[in-house]
Amino acid sequence: MLDGTQRKNLKHGVSVAIVLKQDQESGKLTDGIVRDILTNSATHPHGIKVRLMSGEVGRVKEIY
């Protein structure tokens, strides 16, 4: 499984599991397809922030 803290592992159309802002405490994951990569830096300790095709925004925890 690829690391969701590395921007280079992500691109448009990749299947991922993200944690939404409101789910950060529970750790509940939301599956979807990457539409936009919102984090500009190469890495982020909590996961790269993306927007899914559904419009939901969160940090990547798993890349499929």
N, C-alpha and C positions, 0 to 999 in steps of 0.2 A: 504494500500500500504506500502511495506517495505521501509526502509530508505537506500538509496544508499551510505550514508557516513559510514555505518557499514560493515566491511569486512565479518562478520559472516552471513550476510544476502545473500551472494553471493556464488554460486558454479558453476562448469562447467555445461553447458547446460541450465542455467536459461535464460528466456526472459527478456531483459532490454531495456531501452532507454538511450543512452549516448549522451553527447555533445562532438563533435570532436573539436580538437584544433582550427581549422579554423572557427568553428561555435560558439566559446565562446562569441563573441560580440553579435551575433544575437540571441543566445540561441536556435538555431535550433537543434532538437533532431533526432537521428538516432536509429532506432530499430534494434535489433539483438539478437543473442544467444551468451552467454559467452563461449569463448574458453579458455582464460587464465586470471587469476587475477594478475595484475602487481604491485599493491600496497602491500607492505609487512606489513605495520602497521595495527593495528586493526581498526582504523578510519581515515578518512580524511575529513576536513571541506568542500571541494569542490566536494567530491564524490570519490569513489574508482576507480582507473584506471584499465580498462580491455581491452583485445583484443577480438573482436568478431570473429565468424566463418568466416566472410567475410574478416578478416584481419585488419579491421579498429580499431583504438585505441582511447579511450576517457574515460571520467569520467561518472560514473553511476549517473543519475538523477532520474530514476524511475525503480522499479522492479515489474514485472507483475506476 
